[in-house]
Amino acid sequence: MLVRSVSWDRTVDVVVIGYGCAGPVAAITAAENGAEVLVLEKQPKETHHTNTSMAGGSFITPTDAKGALDFMRALCRITGGQGISWTGDSVLRSFAEYSATNLEWIEARGGSAFLSPGPVDYLHLPGADSLPKHRFKGLGVGLVKFLDGQVQVRKIPVLYQTRATHLLTNGRGRVIGVEAQTLQDGQNRKLRIGASRGVVLAPGGFEYDEQAKLQFLKVYPTYSSGSEANTGDGLRMAVEVGAQLWHMHCLSAYLMFKFPDFPIAFAPDYRGRQQLRYAKGDEAVPIVSGHIIVDGDGKRFTSENLNIHGIYYELPYFDSHRLIYPRVPSYLIFDRRRLENGPLPSVTVGPAGAARLYQWSADNSKEVERGWIKTANSIRGLTAKIGVPADNLDRTVKNFNRYCLKGHDPEFGRKQANLIALENPPYCAMQLWPGAPATMGGPQRNAKGQILGADGSPIPGLYGCGELGCIYGMLYPGNGGHLAQCFTSGRIAGENVIRERVPNYRRR
Ligand SMILES: Cc1cc2nc3c(=O)[nH]c(=O)nc-3n(C[C@H](O)[C@H](O)[C@H](O)COP(=O)(O)OP(=O)(O)OC[C@H]3O[C@@H](n4cnc5c(N)ncnc54)[C@H](O)[C@@H]3O)c2cc1C
């Protein structure tokens, strides 16, 4: 928003918008470089929860920057696109270099994270073996505690209940401050805060902006297992000052459980009690319960050896004759063995995880009662409850059970170890929706974290970091990709914003 003359309520060197992971990292970095920093956070302190606090706290920690760069180049190359990349090489290079030193950055400030098993998602890509990951003790909550401690030690003020609404620009298009709505002493008030060096935009993604999801994502609805505060404010602020958008239909592309009477989606846990051991690297842990995924016609459409951060892209199949998306929703079909094998969603991350926004019952009984899990004593009985054609689902399950007996899935090549027949009633179904822990799209940034305008040149005084406009294109590297880039981009934005200065800036 252009302001010809403005009287500031307060001025600082750097204003950071958003207090998740990237925001505090940028604030800490700018403060360490001598800047006076102010953080704006729209949520109240007492109930503050973010994608960061709901996360698993893992972040990829490349052992060598060259391997990481090779991997990122391959990951971002568009299939069939003759060498075209989602993300420019200089941005990938800066990510590779900085992410290789993120752990050092954390440890130098007293943080600690442990080596976490599990590789990146695309092992066949070059450089994949140079991207191990680390995990914060206490998961996302532990990470937030660490960052908050660092912000407090540096006495960086965080204004809670203060929602940034507009970026303010001068006549030359330079971002010189932020307009915000703040709640103080029960009163809503407009604040104008000047930023003599620049503004860092770190308000997270647009997982709860229905309009943006409808207009930009490949299929609607798409649900999130993260914070409801991510309402796309950053998108609107950036567009208003002429930012170029990128990666808009890309996300860490999941299937999710979502129920009408709870606002946040849940990430499925397909393994049950074995998941924890499996996540700790015990590949030999047996799978004890079977499940299949079917579409609204009661037919399987994918191997259930899911690529969990890519399966979303199989959902926007549109039937142009019936004018429906038959895979939206899809259904997870399982039997007593999975029902009795621990909570159906992850109880590590998301609303039922460490953030404790929902207490999922250990035996799933509460959720059966709520109608979130449908059960019946026969497959045909189940179809009556979920509205899937009975003959189709019955045939699909009979075929699947036959494949289990033979140890071979001729349709989708499911791994032999996962071929466990569905034969123990009650049979169960849960809706699976397109979803994502995080969106990727937002304002495009360059290797210095500067947000670019429509003509491709940096908008002076405006930096971006974190999930909003993040560096990944369609493919996500796997667990740990987002937080690695939050640290990386926060550090880069914090280092570069302090090199700016608005000419003739008058402080009050
Ligand atoms: C369930 C789950 C598990 C995940 N697990 C992992 C994992 O293990 N590893 C990994 O790498 N990634 C993981 N992710 C993704 C990762 O957590 C996020 O991408 C990352 O935390 C985003 O951080 P951020 O700083 O960009 O934004 P956020 O953490 O989303 O924080 C944004 C902040 O900005 C505030 N805000 C928004 N609008 C405004 C405004 N207008 N004014 C002021 N403040 C505003 C919000 O209230 C919020 O506090 C997971 C995500 C989820 C949901």
The ligand as an ORCA input file, in Angstrom:
! r2SCAN-3c Opt
* xyz 0 1
  C       1.567    -32.036     11.062
  C       2.798    -31.460     10.403
  C       4.016    -32.132     10.502
  C       5.149    -31.600      9.868
  N       6.355    -32.204     10.067
  C       7.465    -31.676      9.505
  C       8.750    -32.212      9.772
  O       8.941    -33.091     10.639
  N       9.801    -31.691      9.088
  C       9.661    -30.675      8.202
  O      10.636    -30.259      7.604
  N       8.460    -30.087      7.992
  C       7.372    -30.558      8.625
  N       6.169    -29.947      8.434
  C       6.110    -28.701      7.658
  C       6.711    -27.559      8.477
  O       6.357    -27.731      9.826
  C       6.248    -26.176      8.016
  O       6.431    -26.045      6.641
  C       7.053    -25.082      8.742
  O       6.975    -25.283     10.123
  C       6.533    -23.709      8.373
  O       7.194    -22.761      9.170
  P       6.978    -21.212      8.919
  O       7.873    -20.513      9.846
  O       7.090    -20.894      7.478
  O       5.434    -20.956      9.277
  P       4.501    -21.401     10.485
  O       5.148    -22.340     11.423
  O       3.239    -21.849      9.843
  O       4.272    -20.054     11.278
  C       3.662    -18.941     10.688
  C       3.312    -17.946     11.777
  O       2.873    -16.732     11.177
  C       1.733    -16.260     11.876
  N       0.972    -15.379     10.981
  C       0.211    -15.720      9.915
  N      -0.311    -14.617      9.340
  C       0.133    -13.566     10.060
  C      -0.085    -12.157      9.967
  N      -0.867    -11.609      9.025
  N       0.495    -11.344     10.877
  C       1.275    -11.865     11.879
  N       1.493    -13.197     12.019
  C       0.937    -14.022     11.110
  C       1.003    -17.523     12.282
  O       0.100    -17.291     13.341
  C       2.179    -18.400     12.690
  O       2.525    -18.180     14.023
  C       5.032    -30.422      9.091
  C       3.813    -29.740      9.026
  C       2.709    -30.239      9.699
  C       1.421    -29.466      9.652
*
